[in-house]
Amino acid sequence: MSNRVVQGRMVTPETLAELIEGESVLEAESIEDADENCPACGGDVIQVGYMPSVTEFVVGRKCQECDWAADDRD
Ligand SMILES: [Zn+2]
């Protein structure tokens, strides 16, 4: 388990994925450091791979300091 602090709250991979997705996810992998800084505030960005549905795998990114989040859907 790789819990991290995001915006002052401890998150698990599942709760981080839900923050990014805006709804519950089926499964989430470990949280990793994304090799980038937040475009909104310059804070550290972390990433997590997750399955929002049985047929989809998404890598989502989230700033640890502000509301900025993104995923790799295009
Ligand atoms: Zn930020």
N, CA, C, O and the ligand as a Tripos MOL2 file, in Angstrom:
@<TRIPOS>MOLECULE
protein
  297   295    75     0     0
PROTEIN
NO_CHARGES

@<TRIPOS>ATOM
      1 N           0.8440   -1.2010    0.0000 N.3       1 MET1
      2 CA          0.0000    0.0000    0.0000 C.3       1 MET1
      3 C           0.8790    1.2500    0.0000 C.2       1 MET1
      4 O           1.8140    1.3610    0.7930 O.2       1 MET1
      5 N           0.5830    2.1470   -0.8580 N.am      2 SER2
      6 CA          1.4190    3.3410   -0.9670 C.3       2 SER2
      7 C           0.5510    4.5820   -0.7780 C.2       2 SER2
      8 O           0.2290    5.2910   -1.7320 O.2       2 SER2
      9 N           0.1930    4.8180    0.4450 N.am      3 ASN3
     10 CA         -0.6390    5.9860    0.7180 C.3       3 ASN3
     11 C           0.1640    7.2790    0.5840 C.2       3 ASN3
     12 O           1.3590    7.3110    0.8780 O.2       3 ASN3
     13 N          -0.4880    8.3170    0.1480 N.am      4 ARG4
     14 CA          0.1550    9.6200   -0.0090 C.3       4 ARG4
     15 C          -0.7640   10.6960    0.5440 C.2       4 ARG4
     16 O          -1.9630   10.4890    0.7330 O.2       4 ARG4
     17 N          -0.1660   11.8440    0.7950 N.am      5 VAL5
     18 CA         -0.9580   12.9920    1.2270 C.3       5 VAL5
     19 C          -1.2710   13.8620    0.0130 C.2       5 VAL5
     20 O          -0.3670   14.3020   -0.6980 O.2       5 VAL5
     21 N          -2.5460   14.1030   -0.2100 N.am      6 VAL6
     22 CA         -3.0030   14.9690   -1.2950 C.3       6 VAL6
     23 C          -3.8850   16.0500   -0.6940 C.2       6 VAL6
     24 O          -4.9020   15.7590   -0.0640 O.2       6 VAL6
     25 N          -3.4910   17.2870   -0.8920 N.am      7 GLN7
     26 CA         -4.2460   18.4200   -0.3600 C.3       7 GLN7
     27 C          -4.5620   18.2240    1.1230 C.2       7 GLN7
     28 O          -5.6650   18.5110    1.5870 O.2       7 GLN7
     29 N          -3.5550   17.7230    1.8550 N.am      8 GLY8
     30 CA         -3.6980   17.5880    3.2910 C.3       8 GLY8
     31 C          -4.4390   16.3520    3.7600 C.2       8 GLY8
     32 O          -4.6350   16.1610    4.9600 O.2       8 GLY8
     33 N          -4.8560   15.5050    2.8170 N.am      9 ARG9
     34 CA         -5.5850   14.2840    3.1770 C.3       9 ARG9
     35 C          -4.7960   13.0590    2.7570 C.2       9 ARG9
     36 O          -4.2170   13.0360    1.6710 O.2       9 ARG9
     37 N          -4.7670   12.0450    3.5990 N.am     10 MET10
     38 CA         -4.1320   10.7870    3.2400 C.3      10 MET10
     39 C          -5.0180   10.0440    2.2490 C.2      10 MET10
     40 O          -6.2080    9.8500    2.5000 O.2      10 MET10
     41 N          -4.4460    9.6320    1.1300 N.am     11 VAL11
     42 CA         -5.2250    8.8810    0.1490 C.3      11 VAL11
     43 C          -4.5840    7.5330   -0.1330 C.2      11 VAL11
     44 O          -3.3610    7.3990   -0.1160 O.2      11 VAL11
     45 N          -5.4100    6.5470   -0.3880 N.am     12 THR12
     46 CA         -4.9560    5.2460   -0.8790 C.3      12 THR12
     47 C          -4.9920    5.3080   -2.4080 C.2      12 THR12
     48 O          -5.5360    6.2580   -2.9700 O.2      12 THR12
     49 N          -4.4200    4.3070   -3.0890 N.am     13 PRO13
     50 CA         -4.5470    4.2830   -4.5500 C.3      13 PRO13
     51 C          -6.0000    4.3730   -5.0120 C.2      13 PRO13
     52 O          -6.3030    5.0590   -5.9880 O.2      13 PRO13
     53 N          -6.8930    3.6850   -4.3130 N.am     14 GLU14
     54 CA         -8.3030    3.7050   -4.7120 C.3      14 GLU14
     55 C          -8.9210    5.0900   -4.5290 C.2      14 GLU14
     56 O          -9.6360    5.5710   -5.4090 O.2      14 GLU14
     57 N          -8.6500    5.7320   -3.3950 N.am     15 THR15
     58 CA         -9.2850    7.0350   -3.1830 C.3      15 THR15
     59 C          -8.6620    8.0960   -4.0800 C.2      15 THR15
     60 O          -9.3420    9.0380   -4.4880 O.2      15 THR15
     61 N          -7.3640    7.9540   -4.3950 N.am     16 LEU16
     62 CA         -6.7570    8.8830   -5.3480 C.3      16 LEU16
     63 C          -7.4040    8.7300   -6.7230 C.2      16 LEU16
     64 O          -7.7370    9.7220   -7.3710 O.2      16 LEU16
     65 N          -7.5800    7.4840   -7.1640 N.am     17 ALA17
     66 CA         -8.2160    7.2410   -8.4600 C.3      17 ALA17
     67 C          -9.6280    7.8140   -8.4790 C.2      17 ALA17
     68 O         -10.0650    8.3530   -9.4950 O.2      17 ALA17
     69 N         -10.3360    7.7010   -7.3740 N.am     18 GLU18
     70 CA        -11.7000    8.2330   -7.3150 C.3      18 GLU18
     71 C         -11.7210    9.7580   -7.3390 C.2      18 GLU18
     72 O         -12.6450   10.3640   -7.8830 O.2      18 GLU18
     73 N         -10.6900   10.3800   -6.7400 N.am     19 LEU19
     74 CA        -10.5830   11.8390   -6.8130 C.3      19 LEU19
     75 C         -10.4030   12.2840   -8.2600 C.2      19 LEU19
     76 O         -11.0130   13.2600   -8.6980 O.2      19 LEU19
     77 N          -9.5550   11.5590   -9.0030 N.am     20 ILE20
     78 CA         -9.2710   11.9160  -10.3900 C.3      20 ILE20
     79 C         -10.4780   11.6320  -11.2670 C.2      20 ILE20
     80 O         -10.8420   12.4410  -12.1200 O.2      20 ILE20
     81 N         -11.0940   10.4840  -11.0520 N.am     21 GLU21
     82 CA        -12.1830   10.0210  -11.9130 C.3      21 GLU21
     83 C         -13.5070   10.6950  -11.5880 C.2      21 GLU21
     84 O         -14.3540   10.8630  -12.4660 O.2      21 GLU21
     85 N         -13.6880   11.0820  -10.3260 N.am     22 GLY22
     86 CA        -14.9450   11.6930   -9.9300 C.3      22 GLY22
     87 C         -16.0130   10.6680   -9.5850 C.2      22 GLY22
     88 O         -17.1480   11.0290   -9.2750 O.2      22 GLY22
     89 N         -15.6520    9.3890   -9.6390 N.am     23 GLU23
     90 CA        -16.5750    8.3380   -9.2150 C.3      23 GLU23
     91 C         -15.7660    7.1130   -8.8410 C.2      23 GLU23
     92 O         -14.5490    7.1050   -9.0240 O.2      23 GLU23
     93 N         -16.3990    6.0970   -8.3320 N.am     24 SER24
     94 CA        -15.6640    4.9520   -7.8270 C.3      24 SER24
     95 C         -15.0380    4.1640   -8.9740 C.2      24 SER24
     96 O         -15.5540    4.1560  -10.0910 O.2      24 SER24
     97 N         -13.9180    3.5030   -8.6830 N.am     25 VAL25
     98 CA        -13.2200    2.7110   -9.6920 C.3      25 VAL25
     99 C         -13.1680    1.2590   -9.2330 C.2      25 VAL25
    100 O         -13.3430    0.9600   -8.0520 O.2      25 VAL25
    101 N         -12.9250    0.3590  -10.1890 N.am     26 LEU26
    102 CA        -12.9130   -1.0640   -9.8640 C.3      26 LEU26
    103 C         -11.6280   -1.4710   -9.1720 C.2      26 LEU26
    104 O         -11.6440   -2.2580   -8.2250 O.2      26 LEU26
    105 N         -10.5000   -0.9270   -9.6530 N.am     27 GLU27
    106 CA         -9.2210   -1.4020   -9.1750 C.3      27 GLU27
    107 C          -8.1890   -0.3170   -9.4150 C.2      27 GLU27
    108 O          -8.2670    0.4110  -10.4050 O.2      27 GLU27
    109 N          -7.2170   -0.2030   -8.5110 N.am     28 ALA28
    110 CA         -6.1620    0.7920   -8.6850 C.3      28 ALA28
    111 C          -4.8100    0.1820   -8.3380 C.2      28 ALA28
    112 O          -4.6980   -0.6320   -7.4210 O.2      28 ALA28
    113 N          -3.7980    0.5830   -9.0760 N.am     29 GLU29
    114 CA         -2.4350    0.1280   -8.8100 C.3      29 GLU29
    115 C          -1.7810    1.0420   -7.7770 C.2      29 GLU29
    116 O          -2.4300    1.9330   -7.2300 O.2      29 GLU29
    117 N          -0.5030    0.8200   -7.5160 N.am     30 SER30
    118 CA          0.2090    1.6490   -6.5430 C.3      30 SER30
    119 C           0.3830    3.0820   -7.0400 C.2      30 SER30
    120 O           0.4910    3.3300   -8.2410 O.2      30 SER30
    121 N           0.4060    3.9940   -6.1170 N.am     31 ILE31
    122 CA          0.6690    5.3980   -6.4420 C.3      31 ILE31
    123 C           2.1580    5.5810   -6.7240 C.2      31 ILE31
    124 O           3.0060    5.0650   -5.9960 O.2      31 ILE31
    125 N           2.4660    6.3220   -7.7910 N.am     32 GLU32
    126 CA          3.8610    6.6060   -8.1360 C.3      32 GLU32
    127 C           4.0430    8.1020   -8.3200 C.2      32 GLU32
    128 O           3.0850    8.8470   -8.5250 O.2      32 GLU32
    129 N           5.3080    8.5230   -8.2400 N.am     33 ASP33
    130 CA          5.6070    9.9120   -8.5500 C.3      33 ASP33
    131 C           5.5600   10.0990  -10.0610 C.2      33 ASP33
    132 O           6.1860    9.3390  -10.8010 O.2      33 ASP33
    133 N           4.8270   11.1000  -10.5210 N.am     34 ALA34
    134 CA          4.8600   11.4560  -11.9360 C.3      34 ALA34
    135 C           6.0660   12.3800  -12.1220 C.2      34 ALA34
    136 O           6.3940   13.1770  -11.2430 O.2      34 ALA34
    137 N           6.7040   12.2630  -13.2540 N.am     35 ASP35
    138 CA          7.9190   13.0370  -13.4720 C.3      35 ASP35
    139 C           7.5710   14.4110  -14.0310 C.2      35 ASP35
    140 O           8.0110   14.7800  -15.1200 O.2      35 ASP35
    141 N           6.7760   15.1630  -13.2730 N.am     36 GLU36
    142 CA          6.3820   16.4830  -13.7450 C.3      36 GLU36
    143 C           5.9000   17.3160  -12.5640 C.2      36 GLU36
    144 O           5.6210   16.7970  -11.4830 O.2      36 GLU36
    145 N           5.8120   18.6030  -12.7990 N.am     37 ASN37
    146 CA          5.2380   19.4990  -11.8050 C.3      37 ASN37
    147 C           3.8830   19.9810  -12.2900 C.2      37 ASN37
    148 O           3.6250   20.0380  -13.4930 O.2      37 ASN37
    149 N           3.0330   20.3230  -11.3590 N.am     38 CYS38
    150 CA          1.6870   20.7800  -11.6750 C.3      38 CYS38
    151 C           1.7210   22.0290  -12.5530 C.2      38 CYS38
    152 O           2.4110   22.9940  -12.2230 O.2      38 CYS38
    153 N           0.9790   22.0230  -13.6760 N.am     39 PRO39
    154 CA          0.9240   23.2110  -14.5360 C.3      39 PRO39
    155 C           0.1630   24.3750  -13.8870 C.2      39 PRO39
    156 O           0.3020   25.5200  -14.3150 O.2      39 PRO39
    157 N          -0.6210   24.0890  -12.8780 N.am     40 ALA40
    158 CA         -1.4090   25.1430  -12.2300 C.3      40 ALA40
    159 C          -0.6430   25.8160  -11.0920 C.2      40 ALA40
    160 O          -0.6780   27.0400  -10.9630 O.2      40 ALA40
    161 N           0.0560   25.0200  -10.2580 N.am     41 CYS41
    162 CA          0.6850   25.6150   -9.0750 C.3      41 CYS41
    163 C           2.1580   25.2430   -8.9050 C.2      41 CYS41
    164 O           2.8250   25.7670   -8.0130 O.2      41 CYS41
    165 N           2.6790   24.3350   -9.7620 N.am     42 GLY42
    166 CA          4.0760   23.9430   -9.6490 C.3      42 GLY42
    167 C           4.3460   22.8900   -8.5960 C.2      42 GLY42
    168 O           5.5020   22.5500   -8.3440 O.2      42 GLY42
    169 N           3.2960   22.3660   -7.9750 N.am     43 GLY43
    170 CA          3.4500   21.3490   -6.9390 C.3      43 GLY43
    171 C           3.8220   19.9920   -7.5120 C.2      43 GLY43
    172 O           3.8570   19.8000   -8.7280 O.2      43 GLY43
    173 N           4.0990   19.0520   -6.6130 N.am     44 ASP44
    174 CA          4.4490   17.6980   -7.0340 C.3      44 ASP44
    175 C           3.2150   16.9620   -7.5530 C.2      44 ASP44
    176 O           2.1300   17.0680   -6.9820 O.2      44 ASP44
    177 N           3.3980   16.2160   -8.6420 N.am     45 VAL45
    178 CA          2.3100   15.4550   -9.2400 C.3      45 VAL45
    179 C           2.5640   13.9650   -9.0120 C.2      45 VAL45
    180 O           3.6790   13.4800   -9.2020 O.2      45 VAL45
    181 N           1.5230   13.2520   -8.6060 N.am     46 ILE46
    182 CA          1.6010   11.8020   -8.4550 C.3      46 ILE46
    183 C           0.6470   11.1650   -9.4600 C.2      46 ILE46
    184 O          -0.2670   11.8140   -9.9660 O.2      46 ILE46
    185 N           0.8750    9.9000   -9.7340 N.am     47 GLN47
    186 CA          0.0200    9.2260  -10.7180 C.3      47 GLN47
    187 C          -0.3910    7.8590  -10.2160 C.2      47 GLN47
    188 O           0.2630    7.2620   -9.3600 O.2      47 GLN47
    189 N          -1.4960    7.3770  -10.7740 N.am     48 VAL48
    190 CA         -1.9940    6.0540  -10.4060 C.3      48 VAL48
    191 C          -2.7110    5.4530  -11.6200 C.2      48 VAL48
    192 O          -3.4680    6.1350  -12.3110 O.2      48 VAL48
    193 N          -2.4570    4.1760  -11.8610 N.am     49 GLY49
    194 CA         -3.1830    3.4570  -12.9030 C.3      49 GLY49
    195 C          -4.4160    2.8260  -12.2990 C.2      49 GLY49
    196 O          -4.3560    2.2720  -11.2010 O.2      49 GLY49
    197 N          -5.5370    2.9000  -13.0010 N.am     50 TYR50
    198 CA         -6.7630    2.3200  -12.4510 C.3      50 TYR50
    199 C          -7.7200    1.8960  -13.5580 C.2      50 TYR50
    200 O          -7.5930    2.2960  -14.7150 O.2      50 TYR50
    201 N          -8.6740    1.0770  -13.1570 N.am     51 MET51
    202 CA         -9.6970    0.6000  -14.0910 C.3      51 MET51
    203 C         -11.0400    1.1940  -13.7040 C.2      51 MET51
    204 O         -11.6520    0.7600  -12.7280 O.2      51 MET51
    205 N         -11.5120    2.1940  -14.4680 N.am     52 PRO52
    206 CA        -12.8390    2.7600  -14.1920 C.3      52 PRO52
    207 C         -13.9440    1.7930  -14.5880 C.2      52 PRO52
    208 O         -15.0540    1.8660  -14.0600 O.2      52 PRO52
    209 N         -13.6500    0.8880  -15.5150 N.am     53 SER53
    210 CA        -14.6150   -0.1510  -15.9030 C.3      53 SER53
    211 C         -13.8150   -1.3740  -16.3250 C.2      53 SER53
    212 O         -12.5920   -1.2980  -16.4480 O.2      53 SER53
    213 N         -14.4780   -2.4910  -16.5460 N.am     54 VAL54
    214 CA        -13.7610   -3.7360  -16.8410 C.3      54 VAL54
    215 C         -12.9900   -3.6850  -18.1500 C.2      54 VAL54
    216 O         -12.0580   -4.4640  -18.3500 O.2      54 VAL54
    217 N         -13.3640   -2.7800  -19.0420 N.am     55 THR55
    218 CA        -12.7270   -2.7480  -20.3540 C.3      55 THR55
    219 C         -11.7370   -1.6090  -20.5070 C.2      55 THR55
    220 O         -11.1880   -1.4200  -21.5920 O.2      55 THR55
    221 N         -11.4930   -0.8390  -19.4440 N.am     56 GLU56
    222 CA        -10.7020    0.3700  -19.5980 C.3      56 GLU56
    223 C          -9.6090    0.4460  -18.5350 C.2      56 GLU56
    224 O          -9.8550    0.1640  -17.3630 O.2      56 GLU56
    225 N          -8.4020    0.8290  -18.9520 N.am     57 PHE57
    226 CA         -7.3220    1.1030  -18.0100 C.3      57 PHE57
    227 C          -6.8300    2.5160  -18.2610 C.2      57 PHE57
    228 O          -6.5150    2.8680  -19.3970 O.2      57 PHE57
    229 N          -6.7620    3.3230  -17.2230 N.am     58 VAL58
    230 CA         -6.4270    4.7360  -17.3400 C.3      58 VAL58
    231 C          -5.2920    5.0420  -16.3680 C.2      58 VAL58
    232 O          -5.2530    4.5150  -15.2560 O.2      58 VAL58
    233 N          -4.3720    5.8970  -16.7990 N.am     59 VAL59
    234 CA         -3.3940    6.4400  -15.8620 C.3      59 VAL59
    235 C          -3.7890    7.8820  -15.5740 C.2      59 VAL59
    236 O          -3.8010    8.7270  -16.4690 O.2      59 VAL59
    237 N          -4.1080    8.1510  -14.3200 N.am     60 GLY60
    238 CA         -4.5210    9.4840  -13.9180 C.3      60 GLY60
    239 C          -3.4220   10.1770  -13.1520 C.2      60 GLY60
    240 O          -2.6400    9.5300  -12.4550 O.2      60 GLY60
    241 N          -3.3540   11.5060  -13.2760 N.am     61 ARG61
    242 CA         -2.3580   12.2930  -12.5640 C.3      61 ARG61
    243 C          -3.0640   13.3290  -11.7040 C.2      61 ARG61
    244 O          -4.1120   13.8590  -12.0750 O.2      61 ARG61
    245 N          -2.4730   13.6060  -10.5510 N.am     62 LYS62
    246 CA         -3.1110   14.5290   -9.6100 C.3      62 LYS62
    247 C          -2.0350   15.3110   -8.8870 C.2      62 LYS62
    248 O          -1.0400   14.7470   -8.4330 O.2      62 LYS62
    249 N          -2.2420   16.6150   -8.7820 N.am     63 CYS63
    250 CA         -1.3510   17.4690   -7.9920 C.3      63 CYS63
    251 C          -1.5780   17.1970   -6.5070 C.2      63 CYS63
    252 O          -2.7120   16.9960   -6.0730 O.2      63 CYS63
    253 N          -0.4850   17.1910   -5.7230 N.am     64 GLN64
    254 CA         -0.6410   16.9770   -4.2790 C.3      64 GLN64
    255 C          -1.0410   18.2490   -3.5470 C.2      64 GLN64
    256 O          -1.3930   18.1950   -2.3690 O.2      64 GLN64
    257 N          -0.9940   19.3920   -4.2230 N.am     65 GLU65
    258 CA         -1.2140   20.6730   -3.5460 C.3      65 GLU65
    259 C          -2.5120   21.3730   -3.9320 C.2      65 GLU65
    260 O          -3.0540   22.1390   -3.1360 O.2      65 GLU65
    261 N          -3.0250   21.1240   -5.1490 N.am     66 CYS66
    262 CA         -4.2240   21.8510   -5.5950 C.3      66 CYS66
    263 C          -5.1710   20.8950   -6.3110 C.2      66 CYS66
    264 O          -4.9330   19.6870   -6.3360 O.2      66 CYS66
    265 N          -6.2420   21.4270   -6.8930 N.am     67 ASP67
    266 CA         -7.2780   20.6140   -7.5070 C.3      67 ASP67
    267 C          -6.9090   20.0470   -8.8780 C.2      67 ASP67
    268 O          -7.6800   19.2760   -9.4470 O.2      67 ASP67
    269 N          -5.7400   20.4170   -9.4200 N.am     68 TRP68
    270 CA         -5.4060   19.9780  -10.7750 C.3      68 TRP68
    271 C          -5.3270   18.4630  -10.8900 C.2      68 TRP68
    272 O          -4.6880   17.8070  -10.0670 O.2      68 TRP68
    273 N          -5.9680   17.9110  -11.8990 N.am     69 ALA69
    274 CA         -5.8950   16.4790  -12.1800 C.3      69 ALA69
    275 C          -6.0710   16.2720  -13.6690 C.2      69 ALA69
    276 O          -6.6850   17.0920  -14.3520 O.2      69 ALA69
    277 N          -5.5300   15.1700  -14.1710 N.am     70 ALA70
    278 CA         -5.6690   14.8430  -15.5880 C.3      70 ALA70
    279 C          -5.5890   13.3410  -15.7470 C.2      70 ALA70
    280 O          -5.1390   12.6370  -14.8430 O.2      70 ALA70
    281 N          -6.0300   12.8420  -16.9080 N.am     71 ASP71
    282 CA         -5.8200   11.4230  -17.1930 C.3      71 ASP71
    283 C          -5.3070   11.2870  -18.6170 C.2      71 ASP71
    284 O          -5.2060   12.2730  -19.3470 O.2      71 ASP71
    285 N          -4.9810   10.0520  -19.0100 N.am     72 ASP72
    286 CA         -4.3610    9.8520  -20.3230 C.3      72 ASP72
    287 C          -5.3720    9.5420  -21.4250 C.2      72 ASP72
    288 O          -4.9850    9.1240  -22.5160 O.2      72 ASP72
    289 N          -6.6430    9.7390  -21.1560 N.am     73 ARG73
    290 CA         -7.6300    9.6710  -22.2500 C.3      73 ARG73
    291 C          -7.4260   10.9030  -23.1270 C.2      73 ARG73
    292 O          -7.0730   11.9780  -22.6420 O.2      73 ARG73
    293 N          -7.6520   10.7290  -24.4120 N.am     74 ASP74
    294 CA         -7.4850   11.9340  -25.2490 C.3      74 ASP74
    295 C          -8.6910   12.1930  -26.1350 C.2      74 ASP74
    296 O          -8.7030   13.1630  -26.8930 O.2      74 ASP74
    297 ZN         -1.2040   22.0710   -8.3370 Zn       75 ZN75
@<TRIPOS>BOND
     1     1     2 1
     2     2     3 1
     3     3     4 2
     4     3     5 am
     5     5     6 1
     6     6     7 1
     7     7     8 2
     8     7     9 am
     9     9    10 1
    10    10    11 1
    11    11    12 2
    12    11    13 am
    13    13    14 1
    14    14    15 1
    15    15    16 2
    16    15    17 am
    17    17    18 1
    18    18    19 1
    19    19    20 2
    20    19    21 am
    21    21    22 1
    22    22    23 1
    23    23    24 2
    24    23    25 am
    25    25    26 1
    26    26    27 1
    27    27    28 2
    28    27    29 am
    29    29    30 1
    30    30    31 1
    31    31    32 2
    32    31    33 am
    33    33    34 1
    34    34    35 1
    35    35    36 2
    36    35    37 am
    37    37    38 1
    38    38    39 1
    39    39    40 2
    40    39    41 am
    41    41    42 1
    42    42    43 1
    43    43    44 2
    44    43    45 am
    45    45    46 1
    46    46    47 1
    47    47    48 2
    48    47    49 am
    49    49    50 1
    50    50    51 1
    51    51    52 2
    52    51    53 am
    53    53    54 1
    54    54    55 1
    55    55    56 2
    56    55    57 am
    57    57    58 1
    58    58    59 1
    59    59    60 2
    60    59    61 am
    61    61    62 1
    62    62    63 1
    63    63    64 2
    64    63    65 am
    65    65    66 1
    66    66    67 1
    67    67    68 2
    68    67    69 am
    69    69    70 1
    70    70    71 1
    71    71    72 2
    72    71    73 am
    73    73    74 1
    74    74    75 1
    75    75    76 2
    76    75    77 am
    77    77    78 1
    78    78    79 1
    79    79    80 2
    80    79    81 am
    81    81    82 1
    82    82    83 1
    83    83    84 2
    84    83    85 am
    85    85    86 1
    86    86    87 1
    87    87    88 2
    88    87    89 am
    89    89    90 1
    90    90    91 1
    91    91    92 2
    92    91    93 am
    93    93    94 1
    94    94    95 1
    95    95    96 2
    96    95    97 am
    97    97    98 1
    98    98    99 1
    99    99   100 2
   100    99   101 am
   101   101   102 1
   102   102   103 1
   103   103   104 2
   104   103   105 am
   105   105   106 1
   106   106   107 1
   107   107   108 2
   108   107   109 am
   109   109   110 1
   110   110   111 1
   111   111   112 2
   112   111   113 am
   113   113   114 1
   114   114   115 1
   115   115   116 2
   116   115   117 am
   117   117   118 1
   118   118   119 1
   119   119   120 2
   120   119   121 am
   121   121   122 1
   122   122   123 1
   123   123   124 2
   124   123   125 am
   125   125   126 1
   126   126   127 1
   127   127   128 2
   128   127   129 am
   129   129   130 1
   130   130   131 1
   131   131   132 2
   132   131   133 am
   133   133   134 1
   134   134   135 1
   135   135   136 2
   136   135   137 am
   137   137   138 1
   138   138   139 1
   139   139   140 2
   140   139   141 am
   141   141   142 1
   142   142   143 1
   143   143   144 2
   144   143   145 am
   145   145   146 1
   146   146   147 1
   147   147   148 2
   148   147   149 am
   149   149   150 1
   150   150   151 1
   151   151   152 2
   152   151   153 am
   153   153   154 1
   154   154   155 1
   155   155   156 2
   156   155   157 am
   157   157   158 1
   158   158   159 1
   159   159   160 2
   160   159   161 am
   161   161   162 1
   162   162   163 1
   163   163   164 2
   164   163   165 am
   165   165   166 1
   166   166   167 1
   167   167   168 2
   168   167   169 am
   169   169   170 1
   170   170   171 1
   171   171   172 2
   172   171   173 am
   173   173   174 1
   174   174   175 1
   175   175   176 2
   176   175   177 am
   177   177   178 1
   178   178   179 1
   179   179   180 2
   180   179   181 am
   181   181   182 1
   182   182   183 1
   183   183   184 2
   184   183   185 am
   185   185   186 1
   186   186   187 1
   187   187   188 2
   188   187   189 am
   189   189   190 1
   190   190   191 1
   191   191   192 2
   192   191   193 am
   193   193   194 1
   194   194   195 1
   195   195   196 2
   196   195   197 am
   197   197   198 1
   198   198   199 1
   199   199   200 2
   200   199   201 am
   201   201   202 1
   202   202   203 1
   203   203   204 2
   204   203   205 am
   205   205   206 1
   206   206   207 1
   207   207   208 2
   208   207   209 am
   209   209   210 1
   210   210   211 1
   211   211   212 2
   212   211   213 am
   213   213   214 1
   214   214   215 1
   215   215   216 2
   216   215   217 am
   217   217   218 1
   218   218   219 1
   219   219   220 2
   220   219   221 am
   221   221   222 1
   222   222   223 1
   223   223   224 2
   224   223   225 am
   225   225   226 1
   226   226   227 1
   227   227   228 2
   228   227   229 am
   229   229   230 1
   230   230   231 1
   231   231   232 2
   232   231   233 am
   233   233   234 1
   234   234   235 1
   235   235   236 2
   236   235   237 am
   237   237   238 1
   238   238   239 1
   239   239   240 2
   240   239   241 am
   241   241   242 1
   242   242   243 1
   243   243   244 2
   244   243   245 am
   245   245   246 1
   246   246   247 1
   247   247   248 2
   248   247   249 am
   249   249   250 1
   250   250   251 1
   251   251   252 2
   252   251   253 am
   253   253   254 1
   254   254   255 1
   255   255   256 2
   256   255   257 am
   257   257   258 1
   258   258   259 1
   259   259   260 2
   260   259   261 am
   261   261   262 1
   262   262   263 1
   263   263   264 2
   264   263   265 am
   265   265   266 1
   266   266   267 1
   267   267   268 2
   268   267   269 am
   269   269   270 1
   270   270   271 1
   271   271   272 2
   272   271   273 am
   273   273   274 1
   274   274   275 1
   275   275   276 2
   276   275   277 am
   277   277   278 1
   278   278   279 1
   279   279   280 2
   280   279   281 am
   281   281   282 1
   282   282   283 1
   283   283   284 2
   284   283   285 am
   285   285   286 1
   286   286   287 1
   287   287   288 2
   288   287   289 am
   289   289   290 1
   290   290   291 1
   291   291   292 2
   292   291   293 am
   293   293   294 1
   294   294   295 1
   295   295   296 2
@<TRIPOS>SUBSTRUCTURE
     1 MET1         2 RESIDUE 1 A MET
     2 SER2         6 RESIDUE 1 A SER
     3 ASN3        10 RESIDUE 1 A ASN
     4 ARG4        14 RESIDUE 1 A ARG
     5 VAL5        18 RESIDUE 1 A VAL
     6 VAL6        22 RESIDUE 1 A VAL
     7 GLN7        26 RESIDUE 1 A GLN
     8 GLY8        30 RESIDUE 1 A GLY
     9 ARG9        34 RESIDUE 1 A ARG
    10 MET10       38 RESIDUE 1 A MET
    11 VAL11       42 RESIDUE 1 A VAL
    12 THR12       46 RESIDUE 1 A THR
    13 PRO13       50 RESIDUE 1 A PRO
    14 GLU14       54 RESIDUE 1 A GLU
    15 THR15       58 RESIDUE 1 A THR
    16 LEU16       62 RESIDUE 1 A LEU
    17 ALA17       66 RESIDUE 1 A ALA
    18 GLU18       70 RESIDUE 1 A GLU
    19 LEU19       74 RESIDUE 1 A LEU
    20 ILE20       78 RESIDUE 1 A ILE
    21 GLU21       82 RESIDUE 1 A GLU
    22 GLY22       86 RESIDUE 1 A GLY
    23 GLU23       90 RESIDUE 1 A GLU
    24 SER24       94 RESIDUE 1 A SER
    25 VAL25       98 RESIDUE 1 A VAL
    26 LEU26      102 RESIDUE 1 A LEU
    27 GLU27      106 RESIDUE 1 A GLU
    28 ALA28      110 RESIDUE 1 A ALA
    29 GLU29      114 RESIDUE 1 A GLU
    30 SER30      118 RESIDUE 1 A SER
    31 ILE31      122 RESIDUE 1 A ILE
    32 GLU32      126 RESIDUE 1 A GLU
    33 ASP33      130 RESIDUE 1 A ASP
    34 ALA34      134 RESIDUE 1 A ALA
    35 ASP35      138 RESIDUE 1 A ASP
    36 GLU36      142 RESIDUE 1 A GLU
    37 ASN37      146 RESIDUE 1 A ASN
    38 CYS38      150 RESIDUE 1 A CYS
    39 PRO39      154 RESIDUE 1 A PRO
    40 ALA40      158 RESIDUE 1 A ALA
    41 CYS41      162 RESIDUE 1 A CYS
    42 GLY42      166 RESIDUE 1 A GLY
    43 GLY43      170 RESIDUE 1 A GLY
    44 ASP44      174 RESIDUE 1 A ASP
    45 VAL45      178 RESIDUE 1 A VAL
    46 ILE46      182 RESIDUE 1 A ILE
    47 GLN47      186 RESIDUE 1 A GLN
    48 VAL48      190 RESIDUE 1 A VAL
    49 GLY49      194 RESIDUE 1 A GLY
    50 TYR50      198 RESIDUE 1 A TYR
    51 MET51      202 RESIDUE 1 A MET
    52 PRO52      206 RESIDUE 1 A PRO
    53 SER53      210 RESIDUE 1 A SER
    54 VAL54      214 RESIDUE 1 A VAL
    55 THR55      218 RESIDUE 1 A THR
    56 GLU56      222 RESIDUE 1 A GLU
    57 PHE57      226 RESIDUE 1 A PHE
    58 VAL58      230 RESIDUE 1 A VAL
    59 VAL59      234 RESIDUE 1 A VAL
    60 GLY60      238 RESIDUE 1 A GLY
    61 ARG61      242 RESIDUE 1 A ARG
    62 LYS62      246 RESIDUE 1 A LYS
    63 CYS63      250 RESIDUE 1 A CYS
    64 GLN64      254 RESIDUE 1 A GLN
    65 GLU65      258 RESIDUE 1 A GLU
    66 CYS66      262 RESIDUE 1 A CYS
    67 ASP67      266 RESIDUE 1 A ASP
    68 TRP68      270 RESIDUE 1 A TRP
    69 ALA69      274 RESIDUE 1 A ALA
    70 ALA70      278 RESIDUE 1 A ALA
    71 ASP71      282 RESIDUE 1 A ASP
    72 ASP72      286 RESIDUE 1 A ASP
    73 ARG73      290 RESIDUE 1 A ARG
    74 ASP74      294 RESIDUE 1 A ASP
    75 ZN75       297 GROUP 0 **** ****
